Amino acid sequence: MVRILAADGMEAAAIAALQAKGFEVIDHHYEADELGKALADFDVIVVRSATKVRVPVIDEAVAAGRLKLIIRGGVGVDNIDVEYAQEKGITVRNTPAASSASVAELALGHMFSLARYIGIANATMRNGEWNKKKYEGIELGGKTLGLIGMGRIAQALASRAAALGMNIIYTDIIGQNKDLPYAFATQEEVIKAADFLSLHIPAPGDKNAVIGAKEIAMMKDGAFIVNTARGSLVDMVALCDALDSGKLSGAALDVYPVEPITDERILHHEKISMTPHIGAATAEAQQRIGAEIVDIISEFFA
C-alpha cells in the first residue's frame, strides 16, 4: 500500500478521497531531526510551509529507498531542496493555482487596512480611544499598484485592484505578457511609480533582500509596501527605518524572515498591518489544494 505523510496537515476531504482510492494517509508532523528517518516508511510526503525538506532529510530518505514524491501544498517550493531531490530521483510537485485568489484577496485586504487605518483604528478603539481626526486615510481608486512579479497571484490581485480604479504597472523576469492589459516596466520604474508596491516573486537565491534601503529610497514619499510572498524579500531594518522617518506611510506583511515573527520592532509598529502567514488560509483554497494533491498522487501512482 502506498503510504502518504501529511506533515503539515491536509484538508479532511482530501484525506478521505485518498483513503477511498486505497492510499494510507498519516497526518503527523515530525521535527527536522526526525523527519529523514521517518520517511523510510513513506512513499509520499505532503508539506505546507512549516516542514523543510532539505538535503540531509532527502539523503536519509534516498538511503531508505522508499520516498518517490514530495508535494508542496501551495505555491512556493523554497522550503524544499527541489533540484537536489530531483537529482536523487524524487519527484517534486506543487499546487500553484489553488491559492491564487485567496492570497490576492488578503493582499487587497491589507491595502484597504493601510489606506483606511482599519487595523490600528480597531485596536485603539478597544483601548477606549476615539481617534476620529487622526485616521484620515486615502482612496485606492486612482492610485498606482506596482507589482514585482506577474504570476497567478499577482494577476489575480491586478484584476481586483483594476476593478477599484487603480492603475497597474508591473515587471516580471520573463518579460511582458502581451495578453495582460497592464503597463509593463523595468523593476526600477515600477518601484519609483508605485503608491502601493506588492511583491510576488520567489525568495532570492543569494539571500539578499529585493527591497532594501536603496530601493526604498527610490520609492515615492508616503508609499506603501505589501509582502504576501516571502519574508526574505524585504529588509526589515530598512523597512522599519523608512516607516519611522515617514518615507513610507505603511507596510503590510503576511510573511517574515523568521516565522513565527518575534522582532518586537515589527510586532509593535503601528504602521504595519500584519497577519501570521495566512495567505492560503481560506476554506476554498484548502479545498482546491486538497483536490489538486489528490489528483497529483492519483496520477503519479496510476
SEROTOR-128156 format. One record per residue (C-alpha): residue number from 1; residue in one letter; x, y, z. Coordinates in pm, whole numbers, plus 50000, padded with zeros to 5 digits. Layout:
N
+-----+-----+-------+-------+-------+
:   n : res :     x :     y :     z :
+-----+-----+-------+-------+-------+
: NUM :   A :     X :     Y :     Z :
...
+-----+-----+-------+-------+-------+
//
This chain:
302
+-----+-----+-------+-------+-------+
:   n : res :     x :     y :     z :
+-----+-----+-------+-------+-------+
:   1 :   M : 50000 : 50000 : 50000 :
:   2 :   V : 50121 : 50350 : 49915 :
:   3 :   R : 50178 : 50546 : 50238 :
:   4 :   I : 50144 : 50925 : 50244 :
:   5 :   L : 50277 : 51152 : 50517 :
:   6 :   A : 50075 : 51473 : 50560 :
:   7 :   A : 50349 : 51652 : 50751 :
:   8 :   D : 50167 : 51982 : 50794 :
:   9 :   G : 49808 : 51858 : 50789 :
:  10 :   M : 49573 : 51809 : 50498 :
:  11 :   E : 49214 : 51902 : 50422 :
:  12 :   A : 48980 : 51632 : 50555 :
:  13 :   A : 48802 : 51571 : 50225 :
:  14 :   A : 49138 : 51515 : 50053 :
:  15 :   I : 49240 : 51259 : 50314 :
:  16 :   A : 48907 : 51080 : 50270 :
:  17 :   A : 48942 : 51084 : 49891 :
:  18 :   L : 49290 : 50935 : 49908 :
:  19 :   Q : 49181 : 50669 : 50153 :
:  20 :   A : 48889 : 50580 : 49926 :
:  21 :   K : 49141 : 50524 : 49646 :
:  22 :   G : 49334 : 50279 : 49864 :
:  23 :   F : 49613 : 50506 : 49989 :
:  24 :   E : 49713 : 50520 : 50354 :
:  25 :   V : 49744 : 50874 : 50492 :
:  26 :   I : 49926 : 50957 : 50813 :
:  27 :   D : 49870 : 51310 : 50946 :
:  28 :   H : 50170 : 51379 : 51166 :
:  29 :   H : 50435 : 51649 : 51199 :
:  30 :   Y : 50794 : 51540 : 51254 :
:  31 :   E : 51069 : 51772 : 51373 :
:  32 :   A : 51361 : 51820 : 51134 :
:  33 :   D : 51589 : 51577 : 51317 :
:  34 :   E : 51324 : 51304 : 51300 :
:  35 :   L : 51184 : 51356 : 50951 :
:  36 :   G : 51452 : 51187 : 50742 :
:  37 :   K : 51434 : 50865 : 50942 :
:  38 :   A : 51053 : 50870 : 50935 :
:  39 :   L : 51047 : 50895 : 50556 :
:  40 :   A : 51183 : 50541 : 50535 :
:  41 :   D : 50821 : 50436 : 50585 :
:  42 :   F : 50654 : 50663 : 50329 :
:  43 :   D : 50619 : 50683 : 49952 :
:  44 :   V : 50492 : 51043 : 49954 :
:  45 :   I : 50534 : 51345 : 50179 :
:  46 :   V : 50297 : 51641 : 50155 :
:  47 :   V : 50414 : 51963 : 50319 :
:  48 :   R : 50299 : 52321 : 50353 :
:  49 :   S : 50540 : 52593 : 50467 :
:  50 :   A : 50626 : 52461 : 50815 :
:  51 :   T : 50816 : 52146 : 50719 :
:  52 :   K : 51152 : 52187 : 50548 :
:  53 :   V : 51273 : 51910 : 50319 :
:  54 :   R : 51644 : 51981 : 50299 :
:  55 :   V : 51946 : 51787 : 50177 :
:  56 :   P : 52005 : 51584 : 50498 :
:  57 :   V : 51640 : 51477 : 50507 :
:  58 :   I : 51649 : 51387 : 50138 :
:  59 :   D : 51971 : 51188 : 50187 :
:  60 :   E : 51813 : 50979 : 50463 :
:  61 :   A : 51504 : 50921 : 50251 :
:  62 :   V : 51714 : 50820 : 49950 :
:  63 :   A : 51919 : 50581 : 50163 :
:  64 :   A : 51599 : 50411 : 50276 :
:  65 :   G : 51486 : 50389 : 49914 :
:  66 :   R : 51112 : 50435 : 49952 :
:  67 :   L : 51023 : 50804 : 49906 :
:  68 :   K : 50916 : 50881 : 49550 :
:  69 :   L : 50718 : 51206 : 49563 :
:  70 :   I : 50729 : 51536 : 49753 :
:  71 :   I : 50428 : 51767 : 49722 :
:  72 :   R : 50413 : 52126 : 49841 :
:  73 :   G : 50052 : 52214 : 49913 :
:  74 :   G : 50080 : 52573 : 49790 :
:  75 :   V : 50287 : 52781 : 49552 :
:  76 :   G : 50643 : 52837 : 49672 :
:  77 :   V : 50880 : 52543 : 49700 :
:  78 :   D : 51172 : 52723 : 49865 :
:  79 :   N : 51128 : 52505 : 50178 :
:  80 :   I : 51231 : 52208 : 49962 :
:  81 :   D : 51571 : 52147 : 49802 :
:  82 :   V : 51398 : 52077 : 49473 :
:  83 :   E : 51693 : 52028 : 49237 :
:  84 :   Y : 51872 : 51800 : 49480 :
:  85 :   A : 51562 : 51587 : 49535 :
:  86 :   Q : 51506 : 51553 : 49162 :
:  87 :   E : 51872 : 51463 : 49105 :
:  88 :   K : 51818 : 51181 : 49352 :
:  89 :   G : 51516 : 51055 : 49160 :
:  90 :   I : 51242 : 51204 : 49381 :
:  91 :   T : 50968 : 51396 : 49201 :
:  92 :   V : 50867 : 51737 : 49343 :
:  93 :   R : 50530 : 51893 : 49269 :
:  94 :   N : 50326 : 52188 : 49399 :
:  95 :   T : 49973 : 52329 : 49365 :
:  96 :   P : 50036 : 52673 : 49210 :
:  97 :   A : 49684 : 52768 : 49106 :
:  98 :   A : 49487 : 52660 : 49411 :
:  99 :   S : 49553 : 52954 : 49644 :
: 100 :   S : 49593 : 53245 : 49399 :
: 101 :   A : 49257 : 53408 : 49472 :
: 102 :   S : 49297 : 53372 : 49848 :
: 103 :   V : 49642 : 53533 : 49861 :
: 104 :   A : 49533 : 53809 : 49623 :
: 105 :   E : 49231 : 53892 : 49837 :
: 106 :   L : 49444 : 53901 : 50151 :
: 107 :   A : 49687 : 54143 : 49984 :
: 108 :   L : 49397 : 54363 : 49880 :
: 109 :   G : 49251 : 54346 : 50230 :
: 110 :   H : 49583 : 54466 : 50370 :
: 111 :   M : 49582 : 54752 : 50121 :
: 112 :   F : 49241 : 54863 : 50244 :
: 113 :   S : 49364 : 54833 : 50603 :
: 114 :   L : 49665 : 55053 : 50529 :
: 115 :   A : 49467 : 55308 : 50330 :
: 116 :   R : 49195 : 55350 : 50594 :
: 117 :   Y : 49377 : 55259 : 50919 :
: 118 :   I : 49135 : 54972 : 50975 :
: 119 :   G : 49367 : 54757 : 51184 :
: 120 :   I : 49511 : 55025 : 51410 :
: 121 :   A : 49175 : 55202 : 51449 :
: 122 :   N : 49019 : 54875 : 51559 :
: 123 :   A : 49296 : 54820 : 51814 :
: 124 :   T : 49289 : 55171 : 51959 :
: 125 :   M : 48911 : 55174 : 51989 :
: 126 :   R : 48932 : 54860 : 52200 :
: 127 :   N : 49167 : 55057 : 52425 :
: 128 :   G : 48899 : 55323 : 52471 :
: 129 :   E : 49043 : 55571 : 52219 :
: 130 :   W : 48829 : 55765 : 51970 :
: 131 :   N : 49081 : 55890 : 51713 :
: 132 :   K : 48836 : 56012 : 51451 :
: 133 :   K : 49053 : 56304 : 51336 :
: 134 :   K : 49378 : 56109 : 51345 :
: 135 :   Y : 49283 : 55845 : 51092 :
: 136 :   E : 49225 : 56038 : 50773 :
: 137 :   G : 49301 : 55787 : 50501 :
: 138 :   I : 49324 : 55770 : 50125 :
: 139 :   E : 49124 : 55601 : 49849 :
: 140 :   L : 49270 : 55317 : 49648 :
: 141 :   G : 49099 : 55438 : 49330 :
: 142 :   G : 49339 : 55638 : 49115 :
: 143 :   K : 49649 : 55509 : 49295 :
: 144 :   T : 49922 : 55310 : 49121 :
: 145 :   L : 49972 : 54948 : 49219 :
: 146 :   G : 50322 : 54829 : 49130 :
: 147 :   L : 50371 : 54455 : 49104 :
: 148 :   I : 50710 : 54286 : 49114 :
: 149 :   G : 50638 : 53950 : 48956 :
: 150 :   M : 50331 : 53878 : 48746 :
: 151 :   G : 50236 : 53519 : 48811 :
: 152 :   R : 49894 : 53383 : 48903 :
: 153 :   I : 49865 : 53564 : 49237 :
: 154 :   A : 49978 : 53899 : 49101 :
: 155 :   Q : 49737 : 53869 : 48809 :
: 156 :   A : 49452 : 53790 : 49047 :
: 157 :   L : 49542 : 54094 : 49257 :
: 158 :   A : 49576 : 54316 : 48949 :
: 159 :   S : 49228 : 54230 : 48821 :
: 160 :   R : 49073 : 54310 : 49159 :
: 161 :   A : 49270 : 54631 : 49201 :
: 162 :   A : 49185 : 54743 : 48847 :
: 163 :   A : 48816 : 54698 : 48928 :
: 164 :   L : 48865 : 54954 : 49207 :
: 165 :   G : 49011 : 55202 : 48961 :
: 166 :   M : 49376 : 55150 : 49043 :
: 167 :   N : 49644 : 55192 : 48777 :
: 168 :   I : 49851 : 54876 : 48735 :
: 169 :   I : 50220 : 54866 : 48647 :
: 170 :   Y : 50429 : 54551 : 48665 :
: 171 :   T : 50760 : 54385 : 48597 :
: 172 :   D : 50840 : 54018 : 48556 :
: 173 :   I : 51151 : 53812 : 48498 :
: 174 :   I : 51002 : 53656 : 48183 :
: 175 :   G : 50920 : 53995 : 48033 :
: 176 :   Q : 50595 : 54147 : 47916 :
: 177 :   N : 50279 : 53937 : 47894 :
: 178 :   K : 50107 : 54061 : 47578 :
: 179 :   D : 49774 : 53917 : 47696 :
: 180 :   L : 49757 : 54145 : 48001 :
: 181 :   P : 49605 : 54495 : 47981 :
: 182 :   Y : 49857 : 54648 : 48221 :
: 183 :   A : 50169 : 54860 : 48178 :
: 184 :   F : 50498 : 54671 : 48172 :
: 185 :   A : 50815 : 54842 : 48300 :
: 186 :   T : 51156 : 54774 : 48448 :
: 187 :   Q : 51178 : 54686 : 48816 :
: 188 :   E : 51327 : 55026 : 48896 :
: 189 :   E : 51046 : 55203 : 48711 :
: 190 :   V : 50786 : 55002 : 48900 :
: 191 :   I : 50948 : 55081 : 49234 :
: 192 :   K : 50956 : 55453 : 49153 :
: 193 :   A : 50598 : 55470 : 49022 :
: 194 :   A : 50411 : 55268 : 49283 :
: 195 :   D : 50187 : 55410 : 49551 :
: 196 :   F : 50144 : 55051 : 49667 :
: 197 :   L : 50431 : 54812 : 49588 :
: 198 :   S : 50334 : 54445 : 49610 :
: 199 :   L : 50582 : 54157 : 49585 :
: 200 :   H : 50506 : 53831 : 49404 :
: 201 :   I : 50835 : 53654 : 49341 :
: 202 :   P : 51030 : 53364 : 49496 :
: 203 :   A : 51295 : 53421 : 49758 :
: 204 :   P : 51622 : 53538 : 49601 :
: 205 :   G : 51885 : 53268 : 49573 :
: 206 :   D : 52157 : 53492 : 49713 :
: 207 :   K : 51951 : 53561 : 50028 :
: 208 :   N : 51973 : 53937 : 49972 :
: 209 :   A : 51651 : 54132 : 50006 :
: 210 :   V : 51493 : 54257 : 49684 :
: 211 :   I : 51362 : 54565 : 49863 :
: 212 :   G : 51627 : 54724 : 50084 :
: 213 :   A : 51734 : 55075 : 50175 :
: 214 :   K : 51842 : 55154 : 49818 :
: 215 :   E : 51508 : 55052 : 49667 :
: 216 :   I : 51304 : 55222 : 49939 :
: 217 :   A : 51491 : 55545 : 49872 :
: 218 :   M : 51366 : 55526 : 49510 :
: 219 :   M : 51004 : 55497 : 49617 :
: 220 :   K : 50754 : 55781 : 49635 :
: 221 :   D : 50739 : 55957 : 49968 :
: 222 :   G : 50440 : 55818 : 50154 :
: 223 :   A : 50417 : 55495 : 49952 :
: 224 :   F : 50325 : 55152 : 50092 :
: 225 :   I : 50485 : 54807 : 50066 :
: 226 :   V : 50280 : 54485 : 50062 :
: 227 :   N : 50451 : 54147 : 50100 :
: 228 :   T : 50249 : 53825 : 50090 :
: 229 :   A : 50521 : 53629 : 49905 :
: 230 :   R : 50839 : 53554 : 50100 :
: 231 :   G : 50971 : 53718 : 50416 :
: 232 :   S : 51327 : 53748 : 50289 :
: 233 :   L : 51224 : 53978 : 50005 :
: 234 :   V : 51219 : 54286 : 50229 :
: 235 :   D : 51497 : 54417 : 50452 :
: 236 :   M : 51311 : 54457 : 50779 :
: 237 :   V : 51554 : 54705 : 50933 :
: 238 :   A : 51536 : 54929 : 50626 :
: 239 :   L : 51159 : 54896 : 50623 :
: 240 :   C : 51117 : 54999 : 50986 :
: 241 :   D : 51363 : 55285 : 50940 :
: 242 :   A : 51159 : 55412 : 50646 :
: 243 :   L : 50836 : 55386 : 50842 :
: 244 :   D : 50988 : 55569 : 51137 :
: 245 :   S : 51122 : 55850 : 50920 :
: 246 :   G : 50795 : 55892 : 50730 :
: 247 :   K : 50950 : 55794 : 50398 :
: 248 :   L : 50690 : 55516 : 50380 :
: 249 :   S : 50336 : 55553 : 50512 :
: 250 :   G : 50284 : 55188 : 50590 :
: 251 :   A : 50357 : 54825 : 50516 :
: 252 :   A : 50154 : 54505 : 50505 :
: 253 :   L : 50317 : 54174 : 50590 :
: 254 :   D : 50191 : 53817 : 50583 :
: 255 :   V : 50539 : 53662 : 50565 :
: 256 :   Y : 50856 : 53717 : 50766 :
: 257 :   P : 51228 : 53629 : 50751 :
: 258 :   V : 51182 : 53405 : 51056 :
: 259 :   E : 50845 : 53257 : 51143 :
: 260 :   P : 50686 : 53293 : 51386 :
: 261 :   I : 50799 : 53655 : 51397 :
: 262 :   T : 50944 : 53767 : 51731 :
: 263 :   D : 51101 : 54101 : 51633 :
: 264 :   E : 50946 : 54349 : 51875 :
: 265 :   R : 51010 : 54643 : 51644 :
: 266 :   I : 50793 : 54484 : 51377 :
: 267 :   L : 50531 : 54337 : 51609 :
: 268 :   H : 50454 : 54669 : 51775 :
: 269 :   H : 50491 : 54906 : 51480 :
: 270 :   E : 50162 : 55088 : 51434 :
: 271 :   K : 50230 : 55146 : 51064 :
: 272 :   I : 50249 : 54773 : 50985 :
: 273 :   S : 49939 : 54570 : 50904 :
: 274 :   M : 50032 : 54210 : 50976 :
: 275 :   T : 49890 : 53859 : 50957 :
: 276 :   P : 50053 : 53525 : 51051 :
: 277 :   H : 50121 : 53376 : 50705 :
: 278 :   I : 49756 : 53309 : 50627 :
: 279 :   G : 49753 : 53387 : 50255 :
: 280 :   A : 49614 : 53047 : 50160 :
: 281 :   A : 49411 : 53001 : 50478 :
: 282 :   T : 49061 : 53003 : 50333 :
: 283 :   A : 48819 : 52713 : 50318 :
: 284 :   E : 48801 : 52745 : 49940 :
: 285 :   A : 49178 : 52744 : 49890 :
: 286 :   Q : 49225 : 52445 : 50118 :
: 287 :   Q : 48961 : 52253 : 49925 :
: 288 :   R : 49131 : 52335 : 49595 :
: 289 :   I : 49474 : 52247 : 49732 :
: 290 :   G : 49343 : 51918 : 49869 :
: 291 :   A : 49175 : 51829 : 49540 :
: 292 :   E : 49493 : 51906 : 49346 :
: 293 :   I : 49701 : 51693 : 49583 :
: 294 :   V : 49461 : 51402 : 49530 :
: 295 :   D : 49493 : 51441 : 49153 :
: 296 :   I : 49874 : 51456 : 49165 :
: 297 :   I : 49904 : 51143 : 49379 :
: 298 :   S : 49641 : 50951 : 49183 :
: 299 :   E : 49810 : 51028 : 48851 :
: 300 :   F : 50159 : 50956 : 48985 :
: 301 :   F : 50066 : 50609 : 49107 :
: 302 :   A : 49823 : 50524 : 48826 :
+-----+-----+-------+-------+-------+
//
